[in-house]
Amino acid sequence: MSDSILGNAWVYGDNIDTDLLAPGAYMKSTLSELAAHCLEAIDTDFASQVNKGDVIVAGDAFGIGSSREQAAQALVELGVAAVIAKSFARIFYRNALNLGLPVLFCPDLEGIEKGDVIAVDPIKGVVENKTKGQVFTCEPIPAELMAIVNAGGLMPFLKNKFNKQ
């Protein structure tokens, strides 16, 4: 993955929990089946219309709930390129990075609407709403965590690291 992300925004509010991202009824299904039901309780179009490279923009406490890593896996499976939120549940935050999904803390996201084209620079911590000409400052993802993201997640990162030794 490159460090620059450009995609359409999918905008949600506060408290998007892991049950919305990875519904319990589908936890024993394949990852693709589980992902097909991602966020369906609040947005029936999301899983079928999200495009590779799109970005989720949300409010506080994104990923609260259970520690199931399938919540982040479903987003990766659907091609979501990043999640930007005012705050994240601690376990979801780390699960996302461990699965290669950039997640950025951004306290001010006012004005971003569904479908806006946004550019995300996770290293600089900058989000630009290209549709409306807005620029937001976020907490940058540290270089050591971006190395994990760029490798495709923690397991590929470790495999590459140990194969070089």
C-alpha positions as CSV (number, residue, x, y, z in Angstrom):
1,M,0.0,0.0,0.0
2,S,1.2,3.5,-0.7
3,D,1.1,6.1,2.0
4,S,-1.5,8.2,0.2
5,I,-5.2,7.1,0.0
6,L,-7.9,8.6,-2.2
7,G,-11.5,7.4,-2.0
8,N,-15.1,8.2,-1.4
9,A,-16.3,8.8,2.2
10,W,-18.8,6.6,4.0
11,V,-19.9,8.7,7.0
12,Y,-21.2,7.3,10.2
13,G,-21.8,8.6,13.7
14,D,-20.7,7.6,17.2
15,N,-20.5,4.1,18.8
16,I,-20.2,2.0,15.6
17,D,-19.6,-1.3,17.4
18,T,-18.1,-4.6,16.4
19,D,-21.5,-6.2,16.2
20,L,-22.4,-3.8,13.4
21,L,-19.1,-4.4,11.6
22,A,-19.1,-8.2,12.0
23,P,-22.7,-9.3,12.9
24,G,-22.7,-12.2,15.3
25,A,-25.2,-14.2,13.2
26,Y,-22.5,-14.6,10.5
27,M,-19.4,-15.2,12.7
28,K,-19.3,-18.9,11.7
29,S,-19.6,-18.0,8.0
30,T,-16.7,-17.4,5.5
31,L,-15.0,-14.0,5.7
32,S,-16.6,-12.9,2.4
33,E,-20.1,-13.8,3.7
34,L,-19.4,-12.0,7.0
35,A,-18.2,-8.9,5.1
36,A,-21.3,-9.0,2.9
37,H,-23.3,-8.1,6.1
38,C,-20.9,-5.4,7.4
39,L,-22.9,-2.4,8.7
40,E,-26.1,-3.7,7.2
41,A,-28.1,-2.9,10.4
42,I,-27.4,0.9,9.8
43,D,-26.6,1.0,6.1
44,T,-28.0,-1.7,3.8
45,D,-26.0,-0.3,0.8
46,F,-22.6,-0.3,2.4
47,A,-21.3,-3.8,1.8
48,S,-22.6,-4.0,-1.8
49,Q,-21.6,-0.5,-2.8
50,V,-18.3,0.3,-1.0
51,N,-15.4,0.4,-3.5
52,K,-11.8,-0.6,-2.9
53,G,-10.0,2.5,-1.7
54,D,-13.0,4.1,0.0
55,V,-12.7,5.5,3.5
56,I,-15.0,5.4,6.6
57,V,-15.4,8.6,8.5
58,A,-17.0,8.3,11.9
59,G,-17.5,9.9,15.3
60,D,-16.5,8.7,18.8
61,A,-15.8,5.1,19.9
62,F,-15.5,3.4,16.5
63,G,-15.1,-0.3,17.0
64,I,-16.4,-0.5,20.6
65,G,-17.8,-3.8,21.8
66,S,-16.2,-7.2,21.6
67,S,-12.5,-7.8,20.7
68,R,-13.4,-9.7,17.6
69,E,-10.8,-9.0,14.9
70,Q,-13.3,-10.0,12.3
71,A,-14.7,-6.4,12.6
72,A,-11.5,-5.0,11.0
73,Q,-11.1,-8.1,8.7
74,A,-14.6,-7.4,7.2
75,L,-13.5,-3.8,6.3
76,V,-10.3,-5.1,4.8
77,E,-12.2,-7.8,2.8
78,L,-14.5,-5.1,1.4
79,G,-11.5,-3.0,0.3
80,V,-11.9,-0.1,2.8
81,A,-8.6,1.8,2.6
82,A,-8.8,3.7,6.0
83,V,-11.0,4.6,8.9
84,I,-10.9,8.1,10.3
85,A,-12.8,8.7,13.5
86,K,-12.8,11.1,16.5
87,S,-11.9,8.1,18.7
88,F,-11.5,4.3,18.5
89,A,-11.9,1.4,20.9
90,R,-8.4,0.4,21.9
91,I,-8.6,-3.2,20.7
92,F,-10.2,-2.4,17.4
93,Y,-7.5,0.2,16.8
94,R,-4.7,-2.3,17.2
95,N,-6.6,-5.1,15.4
96,A,-7.0,-2.8,12.4
97,L,-3.3,-1.9,12.2
98,N,-2.4,-5.5,12.7
99,L,-4.5,-6.4,9.7
100,G,-3.0,-3.6,7.5
101,L,-5.9,-1.1,7.9
102,P,-4.8,2.4,8.6
103,V,-6.9,4.1,11.3
104,L,-6.5,7.8,12.2
105,F,-7.7,9.8,15.2
106,C,-9.2,13.1,13.9
107,P,-11.0,15.3,16.4
108,D,-12.7,17.5,13.8
109,L,-14.4,16.0,10.8
110,E,-17.3,18.5,10.4
111,G,-18.6,18.8,6.9
112,I,-17.5,15.5,5.4
113,E,-20.5,13.9,3.8
114,K,-21.1,10.5,2.2
115,G,-19.7,10.3,-1.3
116,D,-17.2,13.2,-0.8
117,V,-13.8,12.4,-2.3
118,I,-11.2,12.5,0.4
119,A,-7.4,12.1,0.4
120,V,-5.7,10.7,3.4
121,D,-2.0,10.9,4.3
122,P,-1.6,8.7,7.3
123,I,2.1,9.6,7.8
124,K,1.5,13.4,7.9
125,G,-1.9,13.1,9.6
126,V,-3.7,15.1,7.0
127,V,-7.2,14.5,5.5
128,E,-8.4,16.6,2.6
129,N,-12.0,16.7,1.5
130,K,-11.4,17.2,-2.2
131,T,-15.1,17.8,-2.9
132,K,-15.4,20.7,-0.5
133,G,-11.8,22.0,-0.2
134,Q,-11.5,21.2,3.5
135,V,-8.3,20.1,5.2
136,F,-8.3,18.3,8.6
137,T,-5.4,17.6,10.9
138,C,-5.3,14.2,12.4
139,E,-2.9,12.2,14.6
140,P,-0.3,10.8,12.3
141,I,0.3,7.0,12.3
142,P,3.8,6.5,13.7
143,A,6.3,5.2,11.1
144,E,6.8,1.9,12.9
145,L,3.0,1.2,12.7
146,M,2.9,2.3,9.1
147,A,5.6,-0.3,8.4
148,I,3.1,-2.9,9.6
149,V,0.3,-1.4,7.6
150,N,2.4,-1.2,4.4
151,A,3.5,-4.8,4.8
152,G,-0.2,-5.9,4.8
153,G,-0.4,-6.4,8.5
154,L,1.5,-7.8,11.5
155,M,2.0,-11.3,10.3
156,P,3.4,-10.4,6.8
157,F,5.5,-7.8,8.5
158,L,7.0,-10.3,10.9
159,K,7.4,-12.9,8.2
160,N,9.4,-10.4,6.1
161,K,11.4,-9.3,9.1
162,F,12.4,-12.9,10.1
163,N,13.1,-14.0,6.6
164,K,15.7,-11.2,6.3
165,Q,17.6,-12.4,9.4
